[in-house]
Amino acid sequence: MSDEIRITAEPLDDQRCRFDVSRPVYPSGVRRFGSAADAQGSPLAEAIFAVAGVTEIIVSERTVTVAKQTAAPWPVVGKQVGAAIRAGLSGGAPPVAPEVRRTDPAQDDTLYERVAEIFATRVNPMVAQHGGRVDLIDVQDSTVLLRLAGGCQGCGMADVTLRQGIEALLRDSVPEVAAIVDITDHAAGTDPYFAASKK
Amino acid sequence: MPRPRLLLLLPSTTYRTAAFVEAARRLDVELTVASDHSNVFGAEQPAGLLALDFAKPERAVEEVRAFAMAHPLAAVVGVDDDTAIVAAAVAEALELPHNPFEAALAARDKHRQRVRLAEAGVPVPPFALRRLDEEPDRLARRASYPCVLKPLRLSASRGVIRADTPGEFVAALGRLRRILAAPDAAACGEPARWFLVESFVPGPEVALEGLLEEGRLHLLALFDKPDPLDGPFFEETIYVTPSRLPNQAQAALGECAARAACALGLRGGPIHAELRYNDAGPWLIELAARPIGGRCSQALRFGEGEGRASLEELILRHALGLPIATCERERVAASVMMIPTPRPGVLRAVTGVEAARAVEGIDEVLITAMGQELVPLPEGSRYLGFLFARAPSPAGAEEALREAHAKLGFDIVPPPVDAAPLAHRA
């Protein structure tokens, strides 16, 4: 196997960019880092937080999603993040620490159960009408990580469903949820319910 | 103090959803999204989601009026040709800042627009309105050549065909009839039974992006279209800004667009205009009371540093009466390629994406049609995706796109025999 680490960057918007990595980054699930302090002990996350402007990192399997609050464009920041990912993967230590340093893991577990219940009883029956599905990936530091699938993946109205539907519903039902992060690869969606056209 | 509520009119097949929703979030307003199909969460979230028939503005007005009794609105924003009309009608009824409904209608209808512009002395190509069911040979004899056949309502060059001879005219008309018989086009009603015959205007074409404020035009960006648009079809590919035309030509184009907007009666909000320039000066080809289509707005950023704003944020700020820091585009050159559809079929795979992303200056490679049925112009209405680049110079921004595009390979397979109609499945 080649030692070369290949990384593909795909900006999701001005603030977020997904990096697909040719090596496993965090095979055991999904983990979110909301601050540099949170990243202590995870070399990959520490290295990425050293890049100016980075505010959030989500790692899962072979994917690293990075959020920034800086005017520097992704082609510039992305190169630095790519170098940081390589540095984080090159050391002897696991790139992401196995234990999750949550501020309140018990609360996250409780939130997970409540959100999962809502997804099962209210969200998924509704999106199923359009052939869609919403997978709850995790709740970390009160942030819900989810992935859209089926007719929702790549759908032209996915952002509306996510923000005006799912987020609003969670805001009403589980006000302790701080934020929702969609880690869907929408470009890979091949069966969107609404496909965008030229105008 | 309650946050202002914005009503955003988003067709279910628009590319612009994410950009507008994100801009609204940045402004921290209460958001209601109205679309032409019910959202599955509509019953759960009645304040945030509405379904409106954009083809029937009068009915939409009544429904929004009832909605606004419980949820007062501060602004209504449409994002495309049809929703711009609905937005004007709704805003007029609710006494919110808006374009006159008549002006929005005139901007939407290519014939009505040309009549108004010609009457106001705005340079437009000579044109004639024709019925689709007239005898083709007779129409061909009456045309002068080269000419362009255009449907009244379709967008993005769909159905626009150049003819240099009577024989080409007859063939083009046959094709246009088939396009306008397609269910989504025929749904336009009466406008789908007519078309325009317009003189072909030679010369480079540009796209102008502007924001009207009390009738005054702020020129946001002037895009060159470096690939020749000489027909027989008019597939748009590359846009590059700033323009490399001489300053005098750019000023004349801006002035022409401003006169056109004024002649149509437009007062506020975004405009997107297509113009040509030749020895006779500027020519107004089209003007729409909406922002640039597709994902192309991603090429535009305004201001520098942390306060940089998207085109959508500018539009929403204007609609809500919020301050706009600047309408000056960032200093670097920017470009976008609407990746053309080379042949009909279904897009199965794309190769070379990583290599394309690695091209210096490339900001983003976005494939938007994976797994979907593709139909080239003049019948089709979908791109394979978009490439975005930024560079110190317009030439560099254009070159980056061409280099990246050359690295992409598209695996397009024949569509299944029982493929669903082109329109979405809802």
Interface residues (C-beta under 8 A of the other chain):
Chain A: R6 T8 A9 E10 P11 D13 D14 Q69 T70 A71 P73 W74 P75 R122 M126 V127 Q129 H130 G154 G156 M157 A158 D159 V160 T161 R163 Q164 G165 I166 A168 L169 A187 A188 G189 T190 D191 P192 Y193 F194 A195 A196 S197 K198 K199
Chain B: L10 S12 T13 T14 Y15 T17 A18 V21 E22 R25 L31 T32 V33 S35 H37 N39 V40 F41 E44 Q45 G48 L49 D80 D81 S155 A156 R158 G293 G294 E304 G305 E306 R308 S310 M338 V353 E354 R357 G361 I362 D363 E364 V365 L366 I367 T368 A369 M370 G371 Q372 S381 R382 Y383 R390 H424 R425 A426
